[in-house]
Amino acid sequence: MVSAREALERLQEGNLRFASNVRGSEAFLSPNRRAALTTGQQPFAIILGCSDSRVPAEIVFDQGLGDLFVIRVAGNIVAPSQVGSVEFAAARYETRLVVVLGHSQCGA
C-alpha cells in the first residue's frame, strides 16, 4: 500500500514532468502493463476532477494505466454518487490519498 505522502509526491513529480513537457516512462502503457491490469487494479490515488476534456488527470499527473482512480464530474458539483465512488475506491483499494483537482477556464 502506498502512503498518502508517497502518493502525493508521485503526483507532484508527475505534474512537474507534465509542466516541463517531459513524459515519464512508456512502460506504463506497455502491452505487459495492460495485460497485468486485466486481473485487477491497485490505484495509488483517487482523483476527483472536472469532466473538461482538456484536463485528463492521468496526463496532468503523468501517470499510467491503473495508477489513478479517477472520478470526473461537470460543473464543480459533487453529488452523492461521486462521494460514493471515492468511498468505494478508498475502501476497496486501500487508497490513502484523495485529490480534488480544480482548474480555470472550465468548459464543462
N, C-alpha and C positions, 0 to 999 in steps of 0.2 A: 504494500500500500504506500502511495506517495503522500507525504505530509503536505499540509496546506502551504507551508513555507516553500518547500521544494517545488510544488506545483506553480506557485506564484512566480518563483524565479524562472522556471521554464517558460512561462508565458511572457515574462518581461524580456528574456533573452530572445525569444522568437519575435516579439514585436520590434525589438531593436534591429533584428535582421531584416524584417519587413520594411521598416522605416529607412534602412540603409540600402534597400534594393538588393539584398543578398538572400539567396534561397538556401535553406538548410539541406540536409541530406535527402536525396531522392529515394533512399531506402524506405521512407515512409509510404511510398507509392508502388513499391516493387511487387511483382507477382507473388513472391513469398509472403510479404506482409498481407496482401489481400487474401491469400489462401488461409493464413493464420486467423484472420478475422471471421472466417466462415464458421468457426467453432465458438465464437464469443468475443466480447469486447471488455476492455478494462480502462475506461477513460480516467485520466488523472485530474480533470477539472470539469466543472459544469459551467457553461456559458449561457446566460440569459441575455439575448440581444435582439436587435431590430431585424425585421424582415427585409429591409432595404437590401437589394441585390448587390449594392456596392460595398457592403461591409460583411463579407463572409468570415466568420471567426477563425476557421482553420487557416485561412490565408493571412489575416491580420496578425495572428499569433504564430505563423509559420509552423503549424503542427500537421501531423499526418492523419491518415485514416485511423479511426478508432481511438485517437488520443483525447478527444473532447466530446462531451455530451452536450449538444447544442440545442437550445430551445429558442425559436425565433418567433417574434410577435410584432405585428404592426401597431403603430400608434402610441407607443410608450405606455401601454396599459397592460398590467399583469392580471389575468383572470385566474380563478381557482384552478383551471386545468393546467396552466403553466406552473403554478406553485406545486401542484401535484406531480408534475414532471420533474421538478427539482427534487422534491422529497423522494420520489421513486429512485432517481439516479443516485442520490446520496445514500439511500438505504441499500439498494441492490448492488451497487459497485463500490461502496465504501469510499466514495469520492469526498474529499475533505475541503475542497475549495469551490465556492460559487462566485462567479464574476458577473456583475450586471454591466453589460457593455453598452454605453451610450455613444452617440455621435452627433455631429452638427449637420445642418442642411438635409434633414431627413426627407426622403422621397416616398416613404411608405404610408 
